[in-house]
Amino acid sequence: MNRKNPPSPPVVKKDERPGWVTEIRKYKIITPLYGGGEETQKADSVTTVRATEVRGHLRFWWRATRGGLFSDLKMLHKAEGKIWGSAAVEKEKDSGPSDVKIVVQTHSKGEEDKPFEVVRSKKSGKPNIQSRPGSIVPSYAAFPLQPKKEDAIVGMETLAVRVGVEFALEITYPKSIEKDVQAALWAWETFGGIGGRTRRGFGALKLDERWVEDQKVPTALPQAGQVKTELEKQLKEYLVADAKWPVGVPHIAHILRMKVFPKNPVSPIQAWRNLIERYQYFRQFGARVDKTTGEQKNQGLSLWPEANVLRARLKRPAKWPENMSAPQLADKFPRAAFGLPILFHLPHDGDGTFTVQGDKLSPTSEKSYERLASRLILKPLACANDQYVGIAFVLHGPPEPPTGLQIKETLPVQKPVKWKLEESEAGSEPLNKILHGQPDVLQAFLDFLN
């Protein structure tokens, strides 16, 4: 009987300085890698996974776990720079290189997967953009990779993600900051990923092996049936009991705002697809109804208020299902809770597309807080015994840019742009059909996962 030789330990160049630690972590990327390279929306052409990118992700997750130790942003940024490095700034004495050394070695660059293709429409003969049969990527999550309609050519090369990427991370740090480094690594592996669009599940990680100096260390993955309980226990290792984050810093709280879906283990791709499909249904399909009957219809009128709010500001009448009695219009854009910018199309009204984004930096500025990353994270989670579940997790942090929201395009009726719903609005028709009285849209989505 042929037996495979046991894996040999990786070559670790131990740091000879007293009090320094070197470890190697081997990862599989269990969902496709989106972007992350020198060109937007493409993986790095040489290394696939870049050390600078890993450092950037670890900085974020360090703030999300350890930022509550600091009373204000200035102290937080000073500590962050000391650990992860800071750019040299004139008259800034604290700038300097990082105490953490990161080296990445790509073991497998994987293969390309193109989520979209352009074919000739059988009806019109024009180029038609569609999901590519055979792609494992849920098209709703990959929409930025679609060619623009005006650029579409039948058979054209479309943008790709990479599937099956594997890499090793060698990280060296002084033992005095071990808790900081371990907290960032744990949160990154659990809730984050590598590349772009990690909050929608791309680039999710599975820690395969961990070596500290020349000793193999067990990987502490949660049991599939006890995910939330075990993650909260692990989190206690990295958060202090009285942690208070400076205003505006996204972070993880002691009690995880999270739902496991599906609860039974499936493949990582299936767990991811299940989450994205439910997310799409909640945001789009499940809120659309037939104009006449009011029955659910994927291409019907939306029960979310945004389109009718835009119609009101365009001085146009609202559109409701004919059989809906006494509908109430909430003058809000609640789906902004899922992140900014958000586009609204009114093709049947002849009014084009409208963009809700962050407002101007100041009344006199021409620049705006255009983007705000979603606080909702959807991803598969690697568990013990090579099992996987899906998790929907909400970060604590600012729900909107510091100056509020604006509609980018000029409208005849200018009014403040708000997103946060009142209980009365969430409990009135038609929003009650979607939210069931829950004014917190992200919580309503978590409740929807069952």
N, C-alpha and C positions, 0 to 999 in steps of 0.2 A: 504494500500500500504506500503510495507516494504521499509524503508529508511536506508541507511548505515549511521552509526554515523560518524560525521566529524573527520578527523585524529587529534589525540591529539598531542600537540607539543612535540618534543623530549626532553628528560631530558638533560639539558645543565648545566654542572658544571661551573658556571661562575667564571672566574678568579677574585679574590678579589683585586688584585693589581690595583691601579689607572692607567688609561690610557691603559689597556689591553682589547682586544676584543676576544670573543669566538663565533664561529659560527659553525653550522652544515649544511652540504650540502648532500643531498641524490641523488644518481645516479643510473641510469640503464645503463648497458653496452649493447648497441644496435647492436653490431656485436660481433662475438665470441671472447672470451678471449684466446689469444695465449701465452702460457708459463707464465713467470713472477714469478715462484716459485723457490724453493731451487734447483730443478733439471732443467737442460736446457730443454726447449720446453714443460714444464709442469707447470700447475698452482700450487700455494702453497697448500700443502696437508692439512694445518690447517686453515689458514685464507683466502685462495683464493686470496685476494688482500692484499698486505703488505704495511704497513705505510712507510717503507724505500723505497719501489719502488715508491710510490706516491711522496715522497720528491725528489727523483731523477728526475722524470718528471717535477716537479715544478721548480727545479733548472734550467733545460734546458730552459723552457719557460720564466723564469725570465730573463735569459741572452738574449733571443730572443726579449724581449720587453723593458727591462730596461738597457741592456748592453751598449746602445748608450750614456748613461750619463757619461761614463768613458773614459778617453783619451788613456789608455793603459791597457794591460792585467793584469799587477800587481795590478793596482787600482781596476779593475773589480773583480779579484779573492779575493781581500781583502774584498770588499763589499759583495760579494757572501758568503764568509765564515761567515761574521758577521750575515747575515740574515738566512742562511740555515745550518750553521755549517761547521766546518773544522776540519780535523784530526790534532792531536797534532804532531808537527814537532819540532825536537830539535832546540833550539834557536829562535823559531818562537813565538813571544809574542802575535800575533793576533789569534792564534788557540783557539778553544773553542767550546762549545755546541751552538746549534742553538737558535735564538730568537723565532723560530716558533715551536710550539708543534703540532704534528699530531697524531691522533688516528683514526684507521679504524675499523669499525664494519661491517662484512659481513651479509647482510640480506637474501641473497639467493645465494647458491653456483652454481645454475643452473644445467644443464645436459651436459653430454658428447656428442660430435659430432665428429665422425671419418671421416675425409675427404677422406681417401683412404682405399682400401681393396685389399687383394691378393686372386685371384681366379685362377682356373686351365684353361689354354688356351684350347679352343675347337680344335684348329688346331694342336698345338704342344704338348699339355699335360703338358707344363711347367708352373711354377708360373707366373701369369700376374698381374702387379700392375695397378690398375685402380681407377678412382674416384668412391666413394661409392654412389650408388643410394640413394637418400633421404637426403644426406648431403646438408646443406645450404651454404657450404663454396666453393667459386670459387677455383678450384684446382690450377690454375696458381698462385694465391696469397699464397697458402699453400704448395708450392713445397718442402720446407725443411722438411715437415712431412712425405714425402714418404719414405718407407723403401728402403735401398740400394738393387739394383738388385741382388747382390750376396748373400744378407741375406734373400731374400724373400722366405717365406714358405706359401703354400696355407692355408688360414684360420688363419694366425697368428694375434696376437693382434697388432694393429697399433696405432700410437700416436693420441691423441684427443685434441680438443679445448673444451672450455666450453661455453655454450649458456644460456642466461637468468640470468646472474650474476647481483646482485644488492648489493650496499653497501652504507654506510654513512661515511662521512669524518668529523671528529671534528677537527677544526683547531683554535689554540689560538696564538695570536701575539700582540705585542705592537702597539698601534695606530700610532706611529711614522713611521711605515713601512707599513701602510695600503695600500698605493698606489702600493707598490712593490708586496705585497701578492695578491691583487686583479688583478693586471696585469698578474701575473703568472697563477692564477686560470682561468682567462678568456681565455688566449691563450691555456692553456692545454685543457680546455673543448671544445674550438672551433676547434683547429687544431691538437690536440694531442689525447691521449688515454692512456689506461693502458695495461701493459703486453708488449709482443714483437710484432714486425712488425706493429707498429701503423701507419707507413708511407704508408703502403699498406692496411690500413683500419681496421685492427683488433683492438678490445678493444675500439671502439668509444664510447663516453659518451653522455648521455642526463641528464642534470641537472633537476631533478624532483621537488625538494623542497629546499628552503634555509631559515634557521632560524638564526637570529643574536640575541644573548642572548635568550630571550623567545618570540621574535617577528618574525612572518613569513614575509619574504620579497619576493616581486614578482621576478620571474626569467626573465631576459631580453634576451629572445631568439629572433633572427631576424625573420621578416616576410619572408615566402618562396619566394615571388616575388621580394623582395628587398634585397637579401642576401648581395651582395658585397657592396652596398651603405650603408647599416646599419652597416656592420662590419667595414668599414672604419671610420664611425662616432664613433663607440665604441673604435676603436684603438686610436683615438685622445685623449682619456682619459688617455692612458697609455704611449704614446710616446711623447717626447718633439720635438718641431719643428726642432731644429738643432742637433738632435741625430746623433752621428757618432760612429759606432762600431769599436773596435779594429780589426785589420786584422785577418781573420781566424775564426771569431765568427759568426755562422749562426744566422740570425735574420729576423724579419718581417719589411718590409718597410712601409712607410705611404700609398703608393699606392699599393694595393694588386695585386700581379701577380697571378690571379686566374680565373678559369672558372667554372661556375655552370653547371653541367650535371648529370642527365637530369634537365631541368629547371622546369618542372611540378612536383609537389610533388608525391612521390611514397613511398613504405615502405623502411625502412632503409636498409634491406637486398637487395632489388631490386636496390636501388640507388648504393650500393656498387658493386653488381655484374655487373651493367651496366658499371661502371668505369673500373673495372678490365678487362672486356671483350674488351673494346675499347683499353685499354693499351696493352693487349696481341696482339690484331690485329695490332696495330701500330708497335710494336716491332718485331712481327713474321709473322703472317699470311698475312697481307696486303702487305708485302714486298717480298713474295715468288711468283715465276712464273714458268710456265711450261718450261722445257729446250728447247723444239722445237718451241712452238707457242708464248712464252713470255706472255701468259695470266696468270692472277692471279690463284695460286694453293697453297693450304695450305702446301703441302709437297714438293714444288719445290725448285729451286735455290733462294737463298736470294739476294736481290738487295742491302742490306747493304754491305759495303766494307770489313768488318773484315775478313770473310773467305778467300777472295781473297788476302788480305794483308798477312795473315798467309801462304797461298800457295806460294806467292812470296818469303817469307822469308824461306820457306822450299824448294825453288828452284823447284817449281812445276808450271805448267801453270794455268792461271786463268780460271774460268768457268763462261761463259756468256750464256744467251739465244741465240740460233742460229740465230735468226732474228734481233738481236740488232746490229745496225750499230754504229761504232765508240764509244764504251763505254769507259769511263774514270775512272780509278781507283784512288780514293782518298786514299792516304797512311795514313789512320786515323782509329781510333776505336771510332766512335761517340757515340755508345750506352753506353760508360763509363759515359756519362753525367747522366745516370739513377742510378748511384751508383756502388761501388766496393766492393768485386771483381766481375768480370763477366767472366763466363765460355763460351768457344766456342768449339763445338764438330765438328770434321771432320770425321765422321764414314765411309763415302764412299770413303775417301781418304786414309784410313788406318793409320791415324796419331793421333788418340786419341783426348784428350781434352787439351785445352790450357787456361791459366788463366791470365787475365789482372788485375793487382792490383797496389797499390802504390809502389813506388820505395824504395830503402834502405834508412834508416834514415841518413846514411852518406856513403861515398865511401868505408869506411873500416868496416862498420857494417854488421852483418849477419841478422839483423832484418829489417823488412820492414813496411811501412804504408800499411798493407794489405787491410784494409777496409776504405771506405768512405761512410757514410750514404747518401742515396739519398736525394736530395733537393726537390724532387717531392713528395707531399703528396696527396693520394687518399683516400677519406673517405666520409661516409654519414654525413650530418650535421642536427642536431635536430633544428627545427624551431618552431615558435609559433603555437598554435592550434594543437599540436601533428602532425605536418607535417614534411617531410624530403626531402631533396634534396642531390645530390652528389656534392662534390667540388673537383677540382684538383687545388692544390695550390703549388707554388714554393717559397721556402725559399731563401733569399739572403744569400750568403756565399761562401766559397771556392769551386770552381768547380772541383778541383783536389787536391790530397795530396801535401804538401809543396815541396816535392822533385820530383814530377811528377809521371809518370807511368812506369811500366815495365811488360814484359811477364815473368811469373814465370819460365816457362820451357826454356831450352837452344835450340836455333834455329841455323841453319847453317849461316843465314844472320842476323847479329846483327845491328839494327838501332834504333834510338830513337822512343819511343812509344808516339804518339800524338792522341788527340781526337777532338780538336776544329777545326771545318770546316771553310773554307773560303767561301765567297758568290759564287765564281766561281765553287767550288766543289758541293755546295748544288744545284746549278742551272744546273749542267751537268748531263747527263744520266749516270748511272741509278738512282742516288740519287734524281734527280728532281721528279721522280715518287712518292717518299715518302715524301720529304720535301717541294716540290714546291718552291724551291729557298730560303727557310728559313734556314740559317746556324746554328741558335740556336735550337738544337734538342728539348729541353724542351718547347720552344715557339711553335715549329712546332707541338708538341703533343697537346698543349692547343688549337692551331688553328684547329686541327683535330677534337676536340670535338664540334660537332654541331648537 
